[in-house]
Amino acid sequence: HEPLFQDAIRAAGLNPSLFEMANIRNQCSWVHAGKWEESTEKAMDLVRGAVARAERLNAIKSLSFPVKKAALVIGGGAAGMTSALELAQQGFPVHLVEKKNVLGGNLRRIKFLEDQKSPSAFLEDLIDRIKKHPLITLHMNSAVAKSGGFTGNFASVIRDGEGGEETVEHGVAIVSTGAVEYRGPEYLLGIHKDVITALDLEEFIYRKAGGNGLDENPSLSARPLPQNVVITLCVGPAEKFCARTCCTTAIKNALVLKQLSPSTKITVLYKDIRTYGFRERLYTEARRWGVVFRRYEEASPPRAVQRDGRLEVELLENGKNPVILHPDLLVLAEPMVPNDDTRELATQLKVPLDADGFFLEAHVKLRPVDFQTGGFFISGVAPHPQLLSETPGPAPAAGARAATTLSRRADYTGG
């Protein structure tokens, strides 16, 4: 919270470089819980040190630099496009960089939302508005190769798929690089033809309902509707952290499949259900439709095995009752994980990552769309997994926060 206190004394007319902080909460209370005497002694030492250093602080003069009135948005998914439009509609030029040759990101593979409506109309409208806006410059099939500078004055090199480079100057940058569906080797994925992911199932249902999908898996699309489906939650990295979206996505798909094929038996294997907020209604609705939920203990997750070419799922229900299931399809509710190039981009931009490899915001409550690094902002699933219905908050907020920098005539450094 040091910058907050510095802003407070700046507002009071004092030079913020004359501020010194003894952070006894983070460095004593939180890390030495239960060791009262030792943490008190350490706190006293920190305070003595802060007072001694404060006596020797000197005021630092501030320098001003003109702000470059343009923004760089990295990532052309739903959040990135929303942030870009937020800035462009306020009159700021935007460079939108997308590493693929099409806009839309993960939303292109999502066929049904929680209300079972298609997001395609929303996506098409968003892309159309982006392409028609005169202040938005698209850099397709491109990536940020290099970036340098400081708040209000950045220069980034954008490299296209053919190796050509272009340097753009900008005052702020918004990171909206999204995430990808985890596709690890768990549960025979990639080995047995009857094991698929949640996005695979969504595409399959969409095609069976008459939609024209992307045909990511033609052999899957040619299959008849299954009569016995098992959906497994908390797969791979989601065994260690809650990926937030998996439960909602799995139950949403189960409901859509049930309505398309009421005779299909659907079993959901879970250790915990987290359909947070009003999405709890999906869980209730799924049970009304006859979706069966079977719980397993964290220490004994389900196993997928092949026996004579046939897929079996072994489950120790509630940690004590052995169950063997024979599904036509085993669907893995895979979590979102960071893109492969996330760490490289973080190094180029000099912004931090969290323990799970996602970009780390400055403060989850006080500055949820800011990086600790000045001039950089974040939106979409770049900091953590989230559903499309949650994007309308953070994405425009990132654009609005970036606009507060671009709207200044100059930015100041120092005191």
C-alpha positions as CSV (number, residue, x, y, z in Angstrom):
1,H,0.0,0.0,0.0
2,E,3.0,2.3,-0.1
3,P,1.9,4.1,-3.3
4,L,-1.5,4.9,-1.7
5,F,0.2,6.6,1.3
6,Q,2.6,8.4,-1.1
7,D,-0.4,9.7,-3.0
8,A,-2.0,10.8,0.3
9,I,1.0,12.9,1.4
10,R,1.4,14.3,-2.2
11,A,-2.2,15.5,-1.9
12,A,-1.4,17.2,1.4
13,G,1.4,19.2,-0.3
14,L,4.4,17.1,0.8
15,N,7.0,15.4,-1.3
16,P,6.2,11.7,-1.6
17,S,9.9,10.8,-1.6
18,L,10.0,11.8,2.1
19,F,7.7,8.9,2.9
20,E,9.1,5.8,4.6
21,M,7.1,2.7,5.6
22,A,7.6,0.1,8.3
23,N,5.4,-2.7,7.0
24,I,4.9,-4.7,10.2
25,R,1.7,-6.3,9.0
26,N,3.1,-8.1,6.0
27,Q,6.6,-8.7,7.5
28,C,5.6,-9.6,11.0
29,S,1.9,-10.3,11.8
30,W,1.2,-12.4,8.7
31,V,4.5,-14.4,8.5
32,H,5.1,-15.0,12.2
33,A,1.6,-15.9,13.4
34,G,1.8,-17.4,16.9
35,K,5.3,-16.1,17.7
36,W,4.2,-13.0,19.5
37,E,7.4,-12.1,21.3
38,E,9.6,-12.7,18.3
39,S,7.4,-10.8,15.9
40,T,7.1,-7.9,18.3
41,E,10.9,-7.6,18.6
42,K,11.1,-7.7,14.8
43,A,8.4,-5.0,14.5
44,M,10.3,-2.8,16.9
45,D,13.5,-3.2,14.8
46,L,11.6,-2.4,11.6
47,V,10.2,0.8,13.1
48,R,13.6,1.8,14.4
49,G,15.1,1.2,11.0
50,A,12.3,3.2,9.2
51,V,12.7,6.1,11.6
52,A,16.5,6.1,11.1
53,R,16.1,6.0,7.3
54,A,13.4,8.7,7.3
55,E,15.9,11.1,9.0
56,R,18.1,10.8,5.9
57,L,15.5,11.0,3.1
58,N,15.8,13.8,0.6
59,A,13.1,15.4,-1.5
60,I,13.2,14.3,-5.1
61,K,12.2,16.8,-7.8
62,S,9.5,15.6,-10.2
63,L,10.0,15.6,-14.0
64,S,7.2,15.8,-16.5
65,F,6.9,14.0,-19.8
66,P,4.2,14.4,-22.5
67,V,1.8,11.5,-22.7
68,K,1.6,9.7,-26.0
69,K,-2.1,9.6,-26.9
70,A,-2.4,6.0,-28.1
71,A,-2.9,2.6,-26.5
72,L,-1.7,-0.9,-27.2
73,V,-4.1,-3.8,-26.5
74,I,-2.6,-7.2,-26.6
75,G,-5.1,-9.9,-27.4
76,G,-8.1,-9.9,-29.7
77,G,-10.6,-11.9,-27.7
78,A,-13.9,-10.6,-26.3
79,A,-12.1,-8.7,-23.4
80,G,-9.4,-7.2,-25.6
81,M,-11.9,-6.0,-28.2
82,T,-14.1,-4.6,-25.4
83,S,-11.2,-2.7,-23.9
84,A,-10.1,-1.4,-27.3
85,L,-13.6,-0.1,-28.1
86,E,-13.8,1.6,-24.6
87,L,-10.7,3.6,-25.5
88,A,-11.5,4.3,-29.1
89,Q,-14.9,5.6,-28.2
90,Q,-13.2,8.1,-26.0
91,G,-11.2,9.3,-29.0
92,F,-7.9,7.5,-28.3
93,P,-6.1,5.6,-31.1
94,V,-5.7,1.9,-30.4
95,H,-3.3,-0.7,-31.7
96,L,-5.0,-4.1,-31.3
97,V,-2.5,-7.0,-31.6
98,E,-3.8,-10.6,-32.2
99,K,-1.5,-13.5,-32.7
100,K,-4.0,-15.5,-34.8
101,N,-5.5,-14.5,-38.2
102,V,-9.0,-14.1,-36.7
103,L,-10.5,-12.2,-33.8
104,G,-12.6,-13.8,-31.1
105,G,-10.2,-15.9,-29.0
106,N,-11.9,-18.7,-27.0
107,L,-15.3,-17.3,-27.7
108,R,-15.1,-18.8,-31.2
109,R,-15.3,-22.3,-29.7
110,I,-18.0,-21.5,-27.1
111,K,-21.4,-22.4,-28.6
112,F,-23.7,-22.0,-25.6
113,L,-23.7,-19.6,-22.6
114,E,-25.1,-20.3,-19.2
115,D,-28.6,-19.3,-20.4
116,Q,-28.1,-21.8,-23.3
117,K,-28.1,-18.9,-25.9
118,S,-25.4,-18.7,-28.5
119,P,-22.7,-16.0,-28.2
120,S,-22.2,-15.8,-32.0
121,A,-24.3,-12.7,-32.6
122,F,-22.5,-10.9,-29.8
123,L,-19.1,-11.9,-31.2
124,E,-20.0,-11.0,-34.8
125,D,-21.2,-7.6,-33.6
126,L,-18.1,-7.0,-31.6
127,I,-15.8,-7.9,-34.5
128,D,-17.8,-5.7,-36.9
129,R,-17.5,-2.7,-34.6
130,I,-13.8,-3.3,-34.2
131,K,-13.1,-3.5,-37.9
132,K,-15.2,-0.4,-38.7
133,H,-13.8,1.9,-36.0
134,P,-11.5,4.4,-37.6
135,L,-9.3,4.7,-34.5
136,I,-8.5,1.0,-34.1
137,T,-5.6,-0.4,-36.1
138,L,-5.6,-4.2,-36.3
139,H,-2.3,-6.2,-36.2
140,M,-3.4,-9.7,-37.1
141,N,-1.2,-12.8,-37.0
142,S,1.2,-10.6,-34.9
143,A,2.9,-10.5,-31.5
144,V,4.8,-8.0,-29.4
145,A,8.5,-8.8,-29.9
146,K,9.9,-6.0,-27.7
147,S,8.6,-3.2,-25.4
148,G,10.3,-0.5,-23.5
149,G,9.6,2.9,-21.9
150,F,7.6,4.2,-18.9
151,T,4.1,5.4,-18.1
152,G,2.8,7.6,-20.9
153,N,5.9,6.9,-23.1
154,F,6.2,3.4,-24.4
155,A,7.6,2.0,-27.7
156,S,6.8,-1.5,-28.7
157,V,7.9,-3.6,-31.7
158,I,5.1,-5.6,-33.3
159,R,6.3,-8.6,-35.4
160,D,3.9,-10.1,-37.9
161,G,3.8,-13.7,-39.1
162,E,6.1,-13.1,-42.0
163,G,8.8,-11.6,-39.8
164,G,8.1,-7.9,-40.6
165,E,8.4,-5.5,-37.7
166,E,6.7,-2.2,-36.9
167,T,7.4,0.1,-34.0
168,V,4.4,1.8,-32.4
169,E,4.4,4.4,-29.7
170,H,1.8,4.4,-27.0
171,G,1.1,5.8,-23.6
172,V,-0.5,2.7,-22.0
173,A,-0.9,-1.0,-22.7
174,I,-3.7,-3.5,-21.9
175,V,-2.9,-7.2,-21.6
176,S,-5.8,-9.3,-22.6
177,T,-4.1,-12.4,-23.9
178,G,-6.7,-14.9,-22.5
179,A,-6.0,-18.5,-21.7
180,V,-6.3,-21.9,-23.2
181,E,-8.1,-25.1,-22.4
182,Y,-5.8,-27.6,-20.6
183,R,-5.2,-30.8,-22.7
184,G,-3.0,-33.0,-20.6
185,P,-2.7,-36.8,-20.6
186,E,-5.0,-37.4,-17.7
187,Y,-7.9,-39.9,-18.1
188,L,-6.5,-41.3,-21.5
189,L,-7.1,-38.0,-23.3
190,G,-5.5,-38.3,-26.8
191,I,-5.2,-42.0,-26.3
192,H,-8.8,-43.3,-26.3
193,K,-11.2,-42.0,-28.9
194,D,-14.1,-41.8,-26.3
195,V,-12.3,-39.3,-24.1
196,I,-12.9,-35.6,-25.0
197,T,-12.8,-32.2,-23.4
198,A,-15.6,-29.8,-22.5
199,L,-15.0,-27.7,-25.6
200,D,-15.0,-30.8,-27.8
201,L,-18.4,-31.7,-26.3
202,E,-19.8,-28.2,-26.9
203,E,-18.8,-28.3,-30.5
204,F,-20.2,-31.8,-30.9
205,I,-23.6,-30.8,-29.4
206,Y,-23.7,-27.7,-31.5
207,R,-23.2,-29.7,-34.7
208,K,-25.8,-32.3,-33.7
209,A,-28.3,-29.5,-33.0
210,G,-27.8,-28.3,-36.6
211,G,-25.1,-25.7,-36.1
212,N,-22.2,-25.2,-38.5
213,G,-19.2,-25.5,-36.1
214,L,-15.5,-25.2,-36.7
215,D,-15.1,-29.0,-37.2
216,E,-12.2,-29.2,-34.8
217,N,-12.7,-33.0,-34.6
218,P,-14.4,-34.4,-37.7
219,S,-14.4,-38.0,-36.4
220,L,-16.1,-36.9,-33.3
221,S,-18.7,-34.9,-35.2
222,A,-19.6,-38.0,-37.2
223,R,-20.6,-40.0,-34.1
224,P,-24.3,-40.5,-33.1
225,L,-25.6,-39.0,-30.0
226,P,-24.2,-40.9,-27.0
227,Q,-26.5,-42.7,-24.6
228,N,-24.2,-42.7,-21.6
229,V,-21.9,-39.8,-20.8
230,V,-19.6,-39.3,-17.8
231,I,-18.3,-35.8,-17.0
232,T,-15.3,-35.5,-14.7
233,L,-14.5,-32.3,-12.8
234,C,-11.3,-31.0,-11.4
235,V,-8.9,-32.4,-14.0
236,G,-5.1,-31.8,-14.2
237,P,-4.1,-28.4,-12.7
238,A,-7.6,-28.0,-11.3
239,E,-6.7,-30.7,-8.7
240,K,-4.6,-28.1,-7.1
241,F,-6.5,-24.9,-7.6
242,C,-10.1,-24.1,-8.4
243,A,-10.4,-22.9,-12.1
244,R,-13.8,-21.4,-11.4
245,T,-15.4,-22.0,-14.8
246,C,-15.3,-25.8,-15.0
247,C,-18.3,-26.7,-12.9
248,T,-20.6,-24.1,-14.6
249,T,-19.4,-25.2,-18.1
250,A,-19.8,-28.9,-17.4
251,I,-23.4,-28.5,-16.0
252,K,-24.3,-26.1,-18.8
253,N,-23.2,-28.7,-21.4
254,A,-25.1,-31.5,-19.5
255,L,-28.3,-29.4,-19.6
256,V,-28.0,-28.7,-23.3
257,L,-27.2,-32.4,-24.1
258,K,-30.2,-33.5,-22.0
259,Q,-32.6,-31.2,-23.9
260,L,-31.2,-32.4,-27.2
261,S,-31.3,-36.1,-26.1
262,P,-33.5,-36.6,-23.0
263,S,-32.7,-40.4,-23.0
264,T,-29.0,-39.8,-22.6
265,K,-27.8,-40.8,-19.1
266,I,-25.3,-38.2,-17.8
267,T,-23.2,-38.7,-14.7
268,V,-21.0,-35.9,-13.2
269,L,-18.1,-37.0,-11.0
270,Y,-17.0,-34.3,-8.6
271,K,-15.2,-33.6,-5.4
272,D,-16.9,-30.2,-4.9
273,I,-19.4,-28.2,-6.9
274,R,-18.7,-24.5,-7.3
275,T,-21.4,-23.0,-9.5
276,Y,-21.0,-19.7,-7.7
277,G,-23.6,-16.9,-7.6
278,F,-26.9,-17.4,-9.3
279,R,-25.3,-20.2,-11.4
280,E,-26.4,-22.5,-8.5
281,R,-29.7,-22.6,-10.4
282,L,-27.9,-24.6,-13.1
283,Y,-27.0,-27.2,-10.6
284,T,-30.6,-27.4,-9.4
285,E,-32.0,-27.5,-13.0
286,A,-29.6,-30.3,-14.0
287,R,-30.8,-32.5,-11.1
288,R,-34.4,-31.8,-12.3
289,W,-33.4,-33.1,-15.7
290,G,-32.1,-36.3,-14.2
291,V,-28.3,-35.6,-14.3
292,V,-26.7,-37.8,-11.7
293,F,-23.9,-36.3,-9.4
294,R,-21.5,-38.8,-7.8
295,R,-18.9,-37.5,-5.3
296,Y,-15.4,-38.7,-4.8
297,E,-12.8,-37.9,-2.2
298,E,-9.8,-35.7,-3.1
299,A,-7.4,-38.4,-2.2
300,S,-9.0,-40.9,-4.5
301,P,-10.0,-39.3,-7.9
302,P,-11.6,-41.4,-10.6
303,R,-9.5,-43.5,-13.0
304,A,-10.0,-44.2,-16.7
305,V,-8.8,-47.5,-18.0
306,Q,-9.1,-49.6,-21.2
307,R,-10.2,-53.2,-21.1
308,D,-10.4,-54.9,-24.4
309,G,-10.6,-51.6,-26.1
310,R,-13.6,-50.5,-24.1
311,L,-13.4,-47.5,-21.8
312,E,-14.1,-47.9,-18.1
313,V,-14.2,-45.3,-15.4
314,E,-13.4,-46.5,-11.9
315,L,-14.8,-44.5,-9.0
316,L,-14.6,-44.8,-5.2
317,E,-17.8,-42.9,-4.4
318,N,-17.6,-40.9,-1.2
319,G,-14.3,-42.6,-0.5
320,K,-15.8,-46.1,0.2
321,N,-18.2,-47.4,-2.4
322,P,-16.4,-48.8,-5.6
323,V,-18.3,-48.0,-8.8
324,I,-17.4,-48.9,-12.4
325,L,-19.0,-46.9,-15.2
326,H,-19.0,-47.7,-19.0
327,P,-19.6,-44.4,-20.8
328,D,-19.9,-43.9,-24.5
329,L,-18.1,-40.6,-23.9
330,L,-15.9,-39.5,-21.0
331,V,-15.9,-35.7,-21.0
332,L,-13.1,-33.9,-19.1
333,A,-14.1,-30.5,-17.7
334,E,-10.6,-29.1,-18.3
335,P,-9.5,-25.9,-16.6
336,M,-8.2,-22.8,-18.3
337,V,-4.4,-22.4,-18.1
338,P,-2.1,-19.6,-19.2
339,N,-0.9,-19.5,-22.8
340,D,2.5,-21.0,-23.6
341,D,3.9,-17.6,-24.4
342,T,2.6,-15.9,-21.2
343,R,5.9,-16.0,-19.3
344,E,7.8,-14.6,-22.4
345,L,5.4,-11.8,-22.7
346,A,5.5,-11.0,-19.0
347,T,9.3,-10.8,-19.2
348,Q,9.1,-8.4,-22.2
349,L,6.6,-6.1,-20.5
350,K,8.3,-6.5,-17.0
351,V,5.0,-7.4,-15.3
352,P,4.6,-10.2,-12.7
353,L,2.9,-13.6,-12.8
354,D,1.2,-15.5,-10.0
355,A,2.0,-18.9,-8.7
356,D,-0.3,-20.5,-11.3
357,G,1.3,-18.7,-14.2
358,F,-1.5,-16.1,-14.8
359,F,-0.7,-12.4,-14.9
360,L,-0.8,-10.8,-11.4
361,E,-2.9,-7.7,-10.8
362,A,-1.7,-4.9,-8.5
363,H,-4.3,-5.6,-5.8
364,V,-7.3,-8.0,-6.2
365,K,-9.6,-5.6,-4.5
366,L,-8.2,-2.1,-4.7
367,R,-6.6,-2.3,-8.2
368,P,-8.0,-5.3,-10.0
369,V,-7.3,-4.1,-13.5
370,D,-3.9,-2.5,-12.9
371,F,-0.5,-4.0,-12.9
372,Q,2.0,-3.0,-10.3
373,T,4.0,-1.7,-13.2
374,G,2.7,1.8,-14.2
375,G,1.0,2.2,-17.5
376,F,0.0,-1.5,-17.8
377,F,-3.5,-2.8,-17.3
378,I,-5.2,-6.2,-17.5
379,S,-8.5,-7.6,-18.6
380,G,-10.3,-10.8,-19.4
381,V,-9.0,-14.2,-18.3
382,A,-5.3,-13.0,-18.4
383,P,-5.3,-12.7,-14.5
384,H,-7.6,-15.6,-13.8
385,P,-10.3,-17.8,-15.4
386,Q,-13.7,-16.2,-15.8
387,L,-16.9,-16.7,-17.7
388,L,-18.0,-14.4,-20.6
389,S,-20.8,-13.0,-18.4
390,E,-18.1,-11.6,-16.1
391,T,-16.2,-9.8,-18.9
392,P,-18.4,-6.7,-19.2
393,G,-17.0,-5.5,-15.9
394,P,-13.2,-5.8,-16.0
395,A,-12.8,-5.2,-19.7
396,P,-14.4,-1.7,-19.9
397,A,-12.8,-1.0,-16.5
398,A,-9.3,-1.6,-17.9
399,G,-10.1,0.7,-20.8
400,A,-11.4,3.4,-18.4
401,R,-8.3,3.1,-16.1
402,A,-6.0,3.4,-19.2
403,A,-7.9,6.4,-20.3
404,T,-7.1,8.2,-17.0
405,T,-3.5,8.1,-18.1
406,L,-4.1,9.0,-21.7
407,S,-6.3,12.0,-20.8
408,R,-3.4,13.7,-19.0
409,R,-1.3,16.2,-20.9
410,A,1.8,15.0,-19.1
411,D,2.9,12.3,-16.6
412,Y,5.3,13.0,-13.7
413,T,8.1,10.9,-12.2
414,G,9.9,11.5,-9.0
415,G,8.5,13.7,-6.3
